[in-house]
Amino acid sequence: MKNHQISAAQLVLMLFLYHSYNMFTSSTHNVTGHYGLPHLLAIPVALAIQVVITLPAWLLVRKCRRGPAEAAVWTLGKAGAVYPLISSMYLLLIMAFTVYSMADFMVNAIYPGSSSAFFIVSMVLCALYAAYLGLEGIARSALIVFVLFAVSLLLTFGGVTGRAALINIPPLPDGVVSLVLEGAWRIVGHSSTIVMYLLLLPYVRSHAGRGFGILLAAIAVLMETVTFFVSSVLGELGRMEAYPFFLLTTIAEVSILQRMDALHVAVWVMVSFLRVALCLWVASRQLSLCLPVRQQASRAKWLLPALAAAAAGIAGCMNQIPRFSDGARAVFSTGIPILLLCAVLPAVCLIAGAVRHRLFPAKAKEGGSE
């Protein structure tokens, strides 16, 4: 078993916040080109796709009683290092894109004319400190952030309910089936949450399978609710707005509480911080599996600052050269990293493990998750 242990409830709460980041920006939320019925229909389809493509990874985890990265190294030998290498590089890209998006939001929407470098460096340094504190510290802080996040959601939804009008939701366009399927796949492509859940399985005490189902259901409800209000309140404006959810918060009015921008911005920053810290911690653990066993203890301590510096550098490049951020979005939208880490590589490991007799029976008690 691993030294760091969290409950399934903590994992679900933490990754619910992790995924909620996708609701803030149109680049990760607007998957059909416009909101409305196609987007609302794409969400449950994406949910079903995520369940299906993660089946090979779940089977590998249960057979080997290890996390997917550890199982890949066990079943494939040295060649298995390709799994933690790909997963760590994928998380590094997500981390950099998150930092870039946060800095871009602060510079363009909150503090026009300020330096994005300040926000990039400060976010990465704070996340680095949190990652040094460990997974348990990140999980505990997620509870505090969740309370504030829930308050922000309630104030926003309560404040715009009176403005919602079904007439703002356009009817189904022609070619709706292909539009829904394309949108669903883009949602899957941006759902690094399922990869993160699988990578964190070795650190969960029990009930991981049940928690996965609860997490997907909670995320689907959140996405449906946010999409409905963006569509019914903002209409066409929501399609053109870069930060549609933030726009909702600025027009929400709850009794004497008006223009609660500071609360919503603080929540957005905290969610981004939590996401970056978690990516940093998990990426360092994944990358350590690529090191020789004898060198893991001595060299692993350098992985966190190295990954943090790399994330800051990539985020800075995305800020200065737009095609870098556009390229990252394109990579996410293809869904290829998700497909590789959740289905293709685990399937290869299952076959190799069966051939090499490296699959433990289901009743074995190797370190891993339930």
Secondary structure, 3 states (H helix, E strand, C coil): CCCCCECHHHHHHHHHHHHHHHHCCHHHHCCCCCCCHHHHHHHHHHHHHHHHHCHHHHHHHHHHCCCHHHHHHHHHHHHHHHHHHHHHHHHHHHHHHHHHHHHHHHHHHHCCCCCHHHHHHHHHHHHHHHHHHCHHHHHHHHHHHHHHHHHHHHHHHHHHHHHCCHHHCCCCCCCHHHHHHHHHHHHHHCCHHHHHHHHCHHHECCCHHHHHHHHHHHHHHHHHHHHHHHHHHHCHHHHHCCCHHHHHHHHCEECCEECCHHHHHHHHHHHHHHHHHHHHHHHHHHHHCCCCHHHHHHHHHHHHHHHHHHHHHHHHHHHHCHHHHHHHHHHHHHCHHHHHHHHHHHHHHHHHHHHCCCCCCCCCCCCCCC
